Amino acid sequence: MSFAVAIDGPAASGKGTIARAVAAHFGFLHLDTGLLYRAVGRQMLDGVPALEAAEALTPDRLNDPSLRSAEVAQAASKAAAIPAVRAALVDFQRAFARREGGAVLDGRDIGTVICPDAEAKLFVIAAPEIRAQRRCAELRGKGAEVSEAEVLEDLRVRDERDMTRPDAPLKAARDAVTLDTTDMSIEDAVAQAINLIDRLR
Ligand code: C5P
């Protein structure tokens, strides 16, 4: 039996943390689809054309620790606006979503484009300042020297690009449940997500 959980939302909304916790709780596999675009962005910065990088992408590239940097995030968002790059990554994501035993995918277009028939769809949001605080703490935890203002600006530029691109823009699927994590602890957000999915199983 397959059971697909689609979790979309803007950068640093908490969707990745929720996706990991949901996958662990139900014993589902988890795919952070942002990593696919980040791996393409990483190679773009190294001079590889985006489409070439997307077509030749292999799973081992997703383990590169440098994929988390803000520079790679911006390159990822630029690569993600190219329709042919997105098209090259569709089959892998769809096959992952339908693997036996259940799968959680988090990204921007999972509920709308990759898996419109997902059994559960969540759209995770949070106020920009809160998202910037969280991402800043995460980056500092990894030793990066960043200010909240620059992280906020990075998120703003990326969200704007992701929401306004013509192909697979960031938006909630009509049948997604929105979870606003602005005033929620991570434990509460995870508990709400698990509750919702439990009711759909
Ligand atoms: O989720 P994360 O911040 O790692 O994603 C990096 C970038 O990849 C996003 O800003 C977005 O442009 C792109 N992305 C996308 N579709 C997805 C996942 C990520 O366009 N499903």
Boltz pocket constraint, residues with backbone or C-beta under 6 A from the ligand:
constraints:
  - pocket:
      binder: B
      contacts: [[A, 11], [A, 12], [A, 33], [A, 34], [A, 35], [A, 37], [A, 38], [A, 73], [A, 76], [A, 77], [A, 78], [A, 80], [A, 81], [A, 106], [A, 107], [A, 108], [A, 109], [A, 110], [A, 158], [A, 162], [A, 168]]
      max_distance: 6.0
